[in-house]
Every structure is written in structure tokens, then in C-alpha cells.
């Protein structure tokens, strides 16, 4: 279930609530009990993997791409972890 952020326009109280996307937005403030609550537009949260078995390299195909200046004399500042 997604978490939504709300703010009461009467008392300024901000809070979060989790409910299904099909549920109606909350209207009553839990602090002042007035029907002046609005749902705030947020940036959302990142994708969270829960459980064991998720690693940064799980879905990577092959290794890192080769450095484009591997054969040249100047140092390559664009390729992390390489020293030319």
C-alpha cells in the first residue's frame, strides 16, 4: 500500500497515512478533528526490495564497458577505477 502525506489547513498538522490507491483520501485531521485535510503531492518513494537475495550485481549483463581511451597516453578521467 502506498503512503500518502497529508496536511491540515486548519491547524497545520502534517502526517502520513497508508491506504490503497482506490481508497478515498482522508478528510479529517487526527489532531483538531476538522475536515480541512488535503493530500500533498510528493515525489514518491524509491523502489525497495525486501528479503534476501537482492544484490547490486544480480541483473547486470557482463562486466563494465571497456574504457574508450584504454590505449591512449592521457589519463582517462571518465572511467572509474582505471588508471592509464
N, C-alpha and C positions, 0 to 999 in steps of 0.2 A: 504494500500500500504506500502511495506517495505521502510525503509530509508537506503540509502547506503552512505558510506563515500568515498570521492574521494580526490586525491592529484595530484597536477600539478607537473610534474617532471621538468618543465622549471623554474617556479618561486617559487615553494614550497607551494603555497596556498592550504589549506585544507578546504573542505566544504562538506556539506551533501545535498543529493537530494532524494526526494521521487518519485518513479515511479513504475509501475507494474513490476512483475518479468519477464514478457515476453518482456518488452521493452529493446532495446539495451542500453548498458552502455554509459554514457556521454563521449565525447571525447574532447570537447573544454573547456578550463579554462575560467570562467567568469571574472577573473581579467586581465590576459595577452592576452587572446584570442588565445593562441597557442593550437594546437592539441596534447598535451602531458599529458593528464589526464589519470590516472589509478584508477581503483576501488580498494579500500583496503579491505582486508579480516578482518572482525570484528567478535566479539563474538556474535553479535545479541543482541536483547533486550529481556527482560523478558516478560512474559505474562501479559497483562494489561487488567483488567476488568473495563469497563466504565459503568456508570449508577448506579442506586440504587439497593439494594437487594443482594449485594455480601458481605458475611461475612466470617471470617476465619473458622467458625464452620458449614457452610452450608452443606458440603458434608462429614462431619465426621460421621462415624458409631460408635455409642456407646461412652462411656467415655474413659478416659485414661486407658491404660492397668494397671492391678494391679502390685504393687511393688513386685518383686520376693523375697525380704527379709523382707516382712511385719511382719513375726512372729519371726524374729531373733533379738537378742540383739544389734548387732553392728548397727551403724547408716548407712543408705542407702544413699550413695552419688550419686548413679546413677539414682535416681528417683526424678525429680524436684517437689518441692512443698510438699515433705513429710518429716516428722521428726520422726524417730524411735529411 
